[in-house]
Each structure stands twice: as structure tokens, then as C-alpha cells.
Amino acid sequence: ATNFREWKQVVQEISRFLKADAYFKIARPLRYNAVFDAHPSSFPYISRFCTSRVLRLKDALLTSYHQNEIKLAEVTLDTFRMLQCLEWEPSGSFYHVPMKQPSENGALNDQSEASGLIDINLAADMADPDLPPNPCKAIIYHPSVSKLIAATAPICEELPSDGILLIYISASGKTDCSVDFQKDVHGNSLNFSKAKHAPQASQKRENSVSQPAVDNNPNSSSKLGHYLCLGSQGNGASNNLYPEDLVPFTRKPLFLVIDSDNSRAFKAERGEASALLLSHEKPLFLSDTTVTSGGSQFTYFLTAPLQAFYQLIGLSSDIEPDVYSNAESLLSSALVEWEVLLCASNSLDQVWAQILTDPFLRRLILRFIFCRAVLCLLRSTGDSTMHLPECLPRLPESVSPKSAVTQIHIHQLAERLGVLNHFHFLDSIRESVQSR
């Protein structure tokens, strides 16, 4: 009976995961495809960075923790999407069928059929000779803070001089509702120096555990401390990740993606300058009948931007291929122009300039620009910054949501999909579009 219940739970888990992952049946894979994701028109602008120091994505550490999140074994839907997003899509040479070779008696020997022998050189067989190697990736399932730090330390230590480490964390800033004593009730500044990092972080955890609860309302905003919660209530404050916990690792180049309702806790400058993409505080859906993907909206925009746009507006996933293909072309045109603007900008911060040559990181940055612009131009958000993603250092104003170039592309996409009434644009943008 126990085995039956366990297997039933496994089957339900698989079914739930596959249903969420296959929500859009006509969409392309999330992996980097050189045909669709590379933009030749921007290559001359990207090449100018090659004369200075450039960084390549060598390693990625992915982790997430949310209550009742969709997962398959120890791979959650969010980490699965990020994992796929940091992989090369195999090229045509990868799919070549082995040639039939003549045998000694003149008959054709078909190497494509099973021979009954096990080829132990599987890694060589799975490598695509036409593509660079994929970044090394590690997924940590529901780690404690000490486990996360222990996993990050050797990766940073072995990072080559031209390498950069991507750390992706998807977690809430709220502890479990039944554990009121884990709240940060002091509101003290977390702007610590490197020298005092370890003892102060430890002291803050002790203080957060020892302080009594001040509010019994589970939905109270006071439960939102200056940390991310990486685990359930059982392990106490050892699961609270504070921004200063990552300070020692900023001595090496870092690209941080923080997807949380408390991402702003990581906004203050700490340690050496790193590239940060910070999510908006809570997801937005314009339709009450929207079928959510089960994962984070911010991660969805970074890994499948057009699908995330459809979900945000409440458009059906049962769409005509021609309509979806046309919308994909409009989005691609926007990404191309933003890429050229970024690479040609004289105000681009050196932190971003060092990583724009990497295709994976460049694609994440461009999709962040799209996500921020869409959420900013939604009528429901107005001028509030609560729902807007942020990045550090700041990107040039030429790709900001207020720029005419950005708004024109969002206007074209919204107009093509018939959802123009959900957005607000500059009067000059509407006039220029109407005069076409």
C-alpha cells in the first residue's frame, strides 16, 4: 500500500509537471538556437568589446524554494526553465544519421540500429562539434544557507580568469506562516563590509530567532524581512539567505538573478560590482481566468518571453501558428534593435560591457528589457515601481521603458495581438503609429 501511494504521487508529480511545461504546444524549445537567437546585424557592435576584457558564462548555480511548487523529482519548474535556457540547441550536424557502411561480404552494415553493445563514450557522442561547450550547471534542491554557500565556494575558487558565475535564486522573502518568531523585526541596515560579513550575518540570524512575534497576521508585510527563505519552518533561521551572505563571492565576477517578492533586499550595493537582475514584487495577470504556468512570472519572461506575454494578457494558448510566428518575428525585431542600442551605447556600464559578448547572458539581458517594458507600460501598474523589475548597474536610458524605441516595439506587438487597450504609451508614439 505504501509503494502504491508513493508511485501514485510520482505519477501525479510527472503529470502536473508535463502539463505546465507543455502549456504552449507550438513554442520553440527554450535552449539557445543560433538561427533564431543570434542577430547578425549586431555582430559588428559586439565585436568592439573583444578588444577589452570580456567574460564568458562558465558555471551556473540554480536553486528555488516555494511551497507547493511544481517539480519533477528534485528539479522545479523554474530551475528546469533556467537550465534549458542556458543550453545550446543542437545544430543540424547533431541529428545526422550514421552512414551505412559495407561489410566484408558486401552487405550494408546499418550502424543506426542497436548492436547490443554499450558505447561507454557517451559524452563524446552527445557533444555537438559545431557548438561551443555548454556552461556547467548545478541544481541545488531546497538547500540550507550553509549548503548553498558550501556549493558556491568551490565553483568560485575554480572559476577561470575569463569566466563568470551565474547564481539564480527563486524564493520568497516570507517565512512559513506558522513561524512568527523568524521575522526580522528590527529593520536594521544590512550594509555590511566584507570584513564583518560572517559574524554579523550569524548574529542577525540569532536575533531573528530570539525575537518574539509582533504580528499574528499571516499576510502581514512585517513578515517580509531582508532575506530570502530557502526552506521550510523545520530548520529555523538557518534557511534565511541574507544579501551579505553572497558578499565574499563578489570577488569573482557574478551574474545574479533574484526572483522573489523580496528581491529589493539585494538592491543595495555590497561587495564588488556584480550584474543583478531583480524581479518585480508580485506577478500580474490581467485576466481572472488566466491559466498560470505554475512557475514564476519573472523567470517565465527570461526563458520564454512571448509565452509569458500571452499568459500576462490572458490570451489563450490555443493559437494559430501564423499569428504566433508573426508575434515572434516582432519580438525578435525588438530584441535586435535593443541589442544594437546596448552595444553602441557610450553610457553602458563596464559591468554589462564585459558580459555582452556571451550569448546566454546577452539574451537574458534583452529579455529583461522586454519584461520591464511590458510591465511598466501596463495600464494596471500606472507609475508605481512596486511591480517593476530592476537591474544593477542601470542600463542605458535608450532601452528604458520610457524611450520611444522601446515603446514602439511594445505597441507593435500589442497591436498585432489585439491587446492595445491594456497598455498606455506616449502621445507621440500613438501619433506616429497612426500616421503610418
Secondary structure, 3 states (H helix, E strand, C coil): CHHHHHHHHHHHHHHHHHHHHCCCCCCCCCCECHHHHCCHHHHHHHHHHHHCCCCEEEEEEEEEECCCCCEECCEEHHHHHHHHHCCECCCHHHHCCCCCEECCCCCEECCCCCCCCCCCCHHHHHCCCCCCCCCEEEEEECCCHHHHHHHHHHHHHCCCCCEEEEEEEEEEEECCCCCHHHCCCCCCCCCCCCCCHHHHHHHHHHHHHHCCCCCCCCCCHHHEEEEEECCCHHHHHHHEECHHHHHHHHHCCEEEEEECCCHHHHCCCCCCCCEEEECCCCCCCCCCCCCCCCCCHHHHHHHCHHHHHHHHHCCCCCCCHHHHHHHHHHHHHHHHHHHHHHHHCCCCCHHHHCCCCCHHHHHHHHHHHHHHHHHHHECCCCCCCCCCCEEECCCCHHHCCCCHHHHHHHHHHHHHCCCHHHECCCHHHHHHHHCC
